[in-house]
Amino acid sequence: MAELSPSHELNPAGSQPRGVLRWGYFLVLNAIAGVIAVALFLGIFYADFLDVYLRGTFDWLLAHPAVTSVCAFSPLAASLVVGWGYSQRARKRKAAAAAAAQKASQNAS
């Protein structure tokens, strides 16, 4: 049987690349981010042809305030759902720990 290679390998402490290579990656990635930021800025700044479509969307949103309220509330609702999910997981974990402790105490007596 062929020996399986690990999906990840740990480098010893202090063996990470230093100096020029690290600064090179930093500069290249910042240049890419800068190009994307400038492209977005120029794309929005010179997007006058979108005014017709955006005006229609703006007018529609003004005519439907419930939609804008839902859009404004959705991040809060999403965070509440995530928090509820975490609380359910904690309750199940506590119930399982209590059941295991009760089972252990019954086996001990």
C-alpha positions in Angstrom: 0.0 0.0 0.0 1.3 3.4 -0.9 2.2 5.7 2.0 -0.1 8.6 2.4 1.4 12.0 2.4 0.1 14.5 4.9 -2.3 17.2 3.7 -0.2 19.8 5.5 3.2 20.0 6.9 4.4 22.1 9.8 7.5 24.2 9.3 9.9 24.5 12.2 9.9 27.8 14.2 11.9 30.5 12.5 11.9 28.9 9.1 9.4 31.2 7.4 10.8 33.3 4.6 12.1 36.6 5.8 13.1 39.9 4.2 12.9 40.3 0.4 10.5 37.5 -0.4 8.0 38.6 2.3 8.2 42.2 1.2 7.8 41.2 -2.4 4.6 39.4 -1.7 3.4 42.3 0.4 4.1 44.8 -2.4 2.6 42.6 -5.2 -0.6 42.0 -3.2 -0.9 45.7 -2.4 -0.4 46.6 -6.0 -3.2 44.2 -7.0 -5.5 45.7 -4.4 -4.6 49.2 -5.5 -5.5 48.4 -9.2 -8.8 46.9 -8.1 -9.6 49.9 -5.9 -8.8 52.4 -8.7 -10.8 50.4 -11.2 -13.8 50.4 -8.9 -13.5 54.1 -8.3 -13.2 55.0 -11.9 -16.0 52.6 -12.8 -18.3 54.3 -10.4 -17.1 57.8 -11.1 -17.7 57.5 -14.9 -20.8 55.4 -14.7 -23.2 58.2 -15.8 -24.9 55.8 -18.3 -26.3 53.9 -15.3 -28.3 56.9 -14.1 -31.4 55.8 -16.0 -31.4 52.4 -14.4 -30.5 53.6 -10.9 -33.2 56.3 -11.1 -35.8 53.6 -11.8 -34.5 51.6 -8.9 -34.5 54.6 -6.6 -38.0 55.5 -7.5 -39.2 51.9 -7.0 -37.6 51.8 -3.5 -39.2 55.1 -2.5 -42.6 53.7 -3.6 -42.0 50.5 -1.5 -40.7 51.5 2.0 -41.2 48.0 3.4 -38.5 46.6 1.1 -36.0 49.2 2.3 -37.0 48.3 5.9 -36.3 44.6 5.2 -33.0 45.4 3.6 -32.0 47.5 6.6 -33.1 44.8 9.1 -31.6 41.8 7.3 -28.0 42.0 8.8 -29.5 42.2 12.3 -31.9 39.2 11.5 -28.9 37.2 10.2 -26.9 37.8 13.3 -29.9 36.8 15.5 -30.3 33.6 13.5 -26.6 32.8 13.9 -26.7 33.6 17.7 -29.8 31.4 18.1 -28.0 28.5 16.3 -25.0 28.8 18.6 -27.3 28.9 21.7 -29.0 25.7 20.5 -25.7 24.0 20.1 -24.6 25.0 23.6 -27.9 23.7 25.0 -27.5 20.4 23.3 -23.9 20.1 24.5 -24.9 20.9 28.1 -27.8 18.4 27.9 -25.4 15.7 26.6 -22.9 16.5 29.4 -25.6 16.3 32.0 -26.9 13.0 30.6 -23.3 11.6 30.6 -22.8 12.7 34.2 -26.1 11.2 35.2 -25.2 7.9 33.5 -21.8 7.9 35.1 -23.3 8.4 38.6 -25.8 5.6 38.0 -23.1 3.2 36.9 -21.0 4.1 39.9 -23.8 3.3 42.4 
